[in-house]
Amino acid sequence: MKIPKAQPQKDGGSKAPDFSRPNINEADAAAYLGISVSALRKSRMNGNRANHLPPPPYIKLGRRVIYRVEDLVHFLEANLASIPAGAAK
């Protein structure tokens, strides 16, 4: 899976996520995964519980949470849904 290039923000903001860095903050990780920061925080809080979004691997530095882009790529690949054989397309 290729790492996407940073896209400019739709609201005209000047700071776009920089996915070329090896580590990114939680807001950029949420944008990379296509979920809200709140959903990402809840996944960390809930952990690997049934019927909950499993958390991607993260690093905790004091109160700061960072994610390695490489881990997010592997997380997406590991959670790739497949269409069962014989299912309607």
mmCIF file of the C-alpha atoms, coordinates in Angstrom:
data_MODEL
# 
_entry.id   MODEL 
# 
loop_
_atom_site.group_PDB 
_atom_site.id 
_atom_site.type_symbol 
_atom_site.label_atom_id 
_atom_site.label_alt_id 
_atom_site.label_comp_id 
_atom_site.label_asym_id 
_atom_site.label_entity_id 
_atom_site.label_seq_id 
_atom_site.pdbx_PDB_ins_code 
_atom_site.Cartn_x 
_atom_site.Cartn_y 
_atom_site.Cartn_z 
_atom_site.occupancy 
_atom_site.B_iso_or_equiv 
_atom_site.pdbx_formal_charge 
_atom_site.auth_seq_id 
_atom_site.auth_comp_id 
_atom_site.auth_asym_id 
_atom_site.auth_atom_id 
_atom_site.pdbx_PDB_model_num 
ATOM 1  C CA . MET A 1 1  ? 0.000   0.000   0.000  1.00 0.00 ? 1  MET A CA 1 
ATOM 2  C CA . LYS A 1 2  ? 1.395   3.395   -0.942 1.00 0.00 ? 2  LYS A CA 1 
ATOM 3  C CA . ILE A 1 3  ? 1.411   6.269   1.501  1.00 0.00 ? 3  ILE A CA 1 
ATOM 4  C CA . PRO A 1 4  ? -0.840  9.044   0.180  1.00 0.00 ? 4  PRO A CA 1 
ATOM 5  C CA . LYS A 1 5  ? 0.520   12.515  -0.437 1.00 0.00 ? 5  LYS A CA 1 
ATOM 6  C CA . ALA A 1 6  ? -0.694  15.312  1.787  1.00 0.00 ? 6  ALA A CA 1 
ATOM 7  C CA . GLN A 1 7  ? -3.806  17.007  0.468  1.00 0.00 ? 7  GLN A CA 1 
ATOM 8  C CA . PRO A 1 8  ? -4.639  20.657  1.132  1.00 0.00 ? 8  PRO A CA 1 
ATOM 9  C CA . GLN A 1 9  ? -7.399  21.182  3.642  1.00 0.00 ? 9  GLN A CA 1 
ATOM 10 C CA . LYS A 1 10 ? -10.860 21.842  2.203  1.00 0.00 ? 10 LYS A CA 1 
ATOM 11 C CA . ASP A 1 11 ? -11.520 24.764  4.532  1.00 0.00 ? 11 ASP A CA 1 
ATOM 12 C CA . GLY A 1 12 ? -8.557  26.682  3.123  1.00 0.00 ? 12 GLY A CA 1 
ATOM 13 C CA . GLY A 1 13 ? -6.375  25.956  6.127  1.00 0.00 ? 13 GLY A CA 1 
ATOM 14 C CA . SER A 1 14 ? -2.655  26.236  5.596  1.00 0.00 ? 14 SER A CA 1 
ATOM 15 C CA . LYS A 1 15 ? -1.563  23.090  7.454  1.00 0.00 ? 15 LYS A CA 1 
ATOM 16 C CA . ALA A 1 16 ? -2.088  19.839  5.575  1.00 0.00 ? 16 ALA A CA 1 
ATOM 17 C CA . PRO A 1 17 ? -1.030  16.518  7.127  1.00 0.00 ? 17 PRO A CA 1 
ATOM 18 C CA . ASP A 1 18 ? 2.509   15.519  6.207  1.00 0.00 ? 18 ASP A CA 1 
ATOM 19 C CA . PHE A 1 19 ? 2.436   11.752  5.712  1.00 0.00 ? 19 PHE A CA 1 
ATOM 20 C CA . SER A 1 20 ? 6.062   11.726  4.541  1.00 0.00 ? 20 SER A CA 1 
ATOM 21 C CA . ARG A 1 21 ? 7.225   11.937  8.172  1.00 0.00 ? 21 ARG A CA 1 
ATOM 22 C CA . PRO A 1 22 ? 7.755   8.586   9.924  1.00 0.00 ? 22 PRO A CA 1 
ATOM 23 C CA . ASN A 1 23 ? 5.676   9.643   12.968 1.00 0.00 ? 23 ASN A CA 1 
ATOM 24 C CA . ILE A 1 24 ? 2.469   11.676  13.002 1.00 0.00 ? 24 ILE A CA 1 
ATOM 25 C CA . ASN A 1 25 ? 0.162   13.084  15.666 1.00 0.00 ? 25 ASN A CA 1 
ATOM 26 C CA . GLU A 1 26 ? -3.289  11.768  16.464 1.00 0.00 ? 26 GLU A CA 1 
ATOM 27 C CA . ALA A 1 27 ? -5.148  14.318  14.293 1.00 0.00 ? 27 ALA A CA 1 
ATOM 28 C CA . ASP A 1 28 ? -3.054  13.390  11.245 1.00 0.00 ? 28 ASP A CA 1 
ATOM 29 C CA . ALA A 1 29 ? -3.446  9.669   12.038 1.00 0.00 ? 29 ALA A CA 1 
ATOM 30 C CA . ALA A 1 30 ? -7.230  10.066  12.181 1.00 0.00 ? 30 ALA A CA 1 
ATOM 31 C CA . ALA A 1 31 ? -7.168  11.883  8.831  1.00 0.00 ? 31 ALA A CA 1 
ATOM 32 C CA . TYR A 1 32 ? -4.980  9.139   7.354  1.00 0.00 ? 32 TYR A CA 1 
ATOM 33 C CA . LEU A 1 33 ? -7.395  6.430   8.537  1.00 0.00 ? 33 LEU A CA 1 
ATOM 34 C CA . GLY A 1 34 ? -10.470 8.407   7.504  1.00 0.00 ? 34 GLY A CA 1 
ATOM 35 C CA . ILE A 1 35 ? -12.000 8.484   10.984 1.00 0.00 ? 35 ILE A CA 1 
ATOM 36 C CA . SER A 1 36 ? -12.529 11.203  13.575 1.00 0.00 ? 36 SER A CA 1 
ATOM 37 C CA . VAL A 1 37 ? -10.042 11.958  16.332 1.00 0.00 ? 37 VAL A CA 1 
ATOM 38 C CA . SER A 1 38 ? -12.793 11.009  18.783 1.00 0.00 ? 38 SER A CA 1 
ATOM 39 C CA . ALA A 1 39 ? -13.178 7.556   17.203 1.00 0.00 ? 39 ALA A CA 1 
ATOM 40 C CA . LEU A 1 40 ? -9.414  7.062   17.352 1.00 0.00 ? 40 LEU A CA 1 
ATOM 41 C CA . ARG A 1 41 ? -9.346  8.022   21.048 1.00 0.00 ? 41 ARG A CA 1 
ATOM 42 C CA . LYS A 1 42 ? -12.272 5.720   21.820 1.00 0.00 ? 42 LYS A CA 1 
ATOM 43 C CA . SER A 1 43 ? -10.512 2.827   20.082 1.00 0.00 ? 43 SER A CA 1 
ATOM 44 C CA . ARG A 1 44 ? -7.474  3.348   22.333 1.00 0.00 ? 44 ARG A CA 1 
ATOM 45 C CA . MET A 1 45 ? -9.690  3.555   25.418 1.00 0.00 ? 45 MET A CA 1 
ATOM 46 C CA . ASN A 1 46 ? -11.744 0.450   24.546 1.00 0.00 ? 46 ASN A CA 1 
ATOM 47 C CA . GLY A 1 47 ? -8.815  -1.638  23.372 1.00 0.00 ? 47 GLY A CA 1 
ATOM 48 C CA . ASN A 1 48 ? -9.494  -4.948  21.622 1.00 0.00 ? 48 ASN A CA 1 
ATOM 49 C CA . ARG A 1 49 ? -13.070 -5.506  22.770 1.00 0.00 ? 49 ARG A CA 1 
ATOM 50 C CA . ALA A 1 50 ? -15.774 -7.288  20.813 1.00 0.00 ? 50 ALA A CA 1 
ATOM 51 C CA . ASN A 1 51 ? -17.768 -5.033  18.467 1.00 0.00 ? 51 ASN A CA 1 
ATOM 52 C CA . HIS A 1 52 ? -15.337 -2.128  18.886 1.00 0.00 ? 52 HIS A CA 1 
ATOM 53 C CA . LEU A 1 53 ? -12.810 -0.649  16.517 1.00 0.00 ? 53 LEU A CA 1 
ATOM 54 C CA . PRO A 1 54 ? -9.434  -2.161  17.470 1.00 0.00 ? 54 PRO A CA 1 
ATOM 55 C CA . PRO A 1 55 ? -6.785  0.492   18.085 1.00 0.00 ? 55 PRO A CA 1 
ATOM 56 C CA . PRO A 1 56 ? -3.884  0.826   15.682 1.00 0.00 ? 56 PRO A CA 1 
ATOM 57 C CA . PRO A 1 57 ? -0.448  0.569   17.331 1.00 0.00 ? 57 PRO A CA 1 
ATOM 58 C CA . TYR A 1 58 ? 0.569   3.842   18.989 1.00 0.00 ? 58 TYR A CA 1 
ATOM 59 C CA . ILE A 1 59 ? 3.384   5.323   21.038 1.00 0.00 ? 59 ILE A CA 1 
ATOM 60 C CA . LYS A 1 60 ? 2.713   7.184   24.266 1.00 0.00 ? 60 LYS A CA 1 
ATOM 61 C CA . LEU A 1 61 ? 5.232   9.885   25.207 1.00 0.00 ? 61 LEU A CA 1 
ATOM 62 C CA . GLY A 1 62 ? 4.003   11.355  28.461 1.00 0.00 ? 62 GLY A CA 1 
ATOM 63 C CA . ARG A 1 63 ? 0.548   12.686  27.570 1.00 0.00 ? 63 ARG A CA 1 
ATOM 64 C CA . ARG A 1 64 ? 1.332   12.808  23.865 1.00 0.00 ? 64 ARG A CA 1 
ATOM 65 C CA . VAL A 1 65 ? 0.187   10.045  21.520 1.00 0.00 ? 65 VAL A CA 1 
ATOM 66 C CA . ILE A 1 66 ? 1.967   9.505   18.202 1.00 0.00 ? 66 ILE A CA 1 
ATOM 67 C CA . TYR A 1 67 ? 1.549   6.978   15.432 1.00 0.00 ? 67 TYR A CA 1 
ATOM 68 C CA . ARG A 1 68 ? 4.072   5.546   13.002 1.00 0.00 ? 68 ARG A CA 1 
ATOM 69 C CA . VAL A 1 69 ? 2.785   5.822   9.428  1.00 0.00 ? 69 VAL A CA 1 
ATOM 70 C CA . GLU A 1 70 ? 4.222   2.370   8.741  1.00 0.00 ? 70 GLU A CA 1 
ATOM 71 C CA . ASP A 1 71 ? 2.060   0.922   11.543 1.00 0.00 ? 71 ASP A CA 1 
ATOM 72 C CA . LEU A 1 72 ? -1.039  2.633   10.141 1.00 0.00 ? 72 LEU A CA 1 
ATOM 73 C CA . VAL A 1 73 ? -0.376  1.125   6.703  1.00 0.00 ? 73 VAL A CA 1 
ATOM 74 C CA . HIS A 1 74 ? -0.098  -2.357  8.257  1.00 0.00 ? 74 HIS A CA 1 
ATOM 75 C CA . PHE A 1 75 ? -3.210  -1.704  10.372 1.00 0.00 ? 75 PHE A CA 1 
ATOM 76 C CA . LEU A 1 76 ? -5.243  -0.866  7.259  1.00 0.00 ? 76 LEU A CA 1 
ATOM 77 C CA . GLU A 1 77 ? -3.938  -3.924  5.407  1.00 0.00 ? 77 GLU A CA 1 
ATOM 78 C CA . ALA A 1 78 ? -4.709  -6.192  8.377  1.00 0.00 ? 78 ALA A CA 1 
ATOM 79 C CA . ASN A 1 79 ? -8.292  -4.878  8.553  1.00 0.00 ? 79 ASN A CA 1 
ATOM 80 C CA . LEU A 1 80 ? -9.008  -5.106  4.850  1.00 0.00 ? 80 LEU A CA 1 
ATOM 81 C CA . ALA A 1 81 ? -12.458 -6.598  4.339  1.00 0.00 ? 81 ALA A CA 1 
ATOM 82 C CA . SER A 1 82 ? -12.887 -9.117  1.558  1.00 0.00 ? 82 SER A CA 1 
ATOM 83 C CA . ILE A 1 83 ? -16.008 -9.937  -0.387 1.00 0.00 ? 83 ILE A CA 1 
ATOM 84 C CA . PRO A 1 84 ? -17.053 -13.562 0.171  1.00 0.00 ? 84 PRO A CA 1 
ATOM 85 C CA . ALA A 1 85 ? -17.045 -15.796 -2.910 1.00 0.00 ? 85 ALA A CA 1 
ATOM 86 C CA . GLY A 1 86 ? -20.441 -15.873 -4.564 1.00 0.00 ? 86 GLY A CA 1 
ATOM 87 C CA . ALA A 1 87 ? -21.586 -12.593 -3.024 1.00 0.00 ? 87 ALA A CA 1 
ATOM 88 C CA . ALA A 1 88 ? -23.494 -10.165 -5.250 1.00 0.00 ? 88 ALA A CA 1 
ATOM 89 C CA . LYS A 1 89 ? -21.370 -7.362  -6.596 1.00 0.00 ? 89 LYS A CA 1 
# 
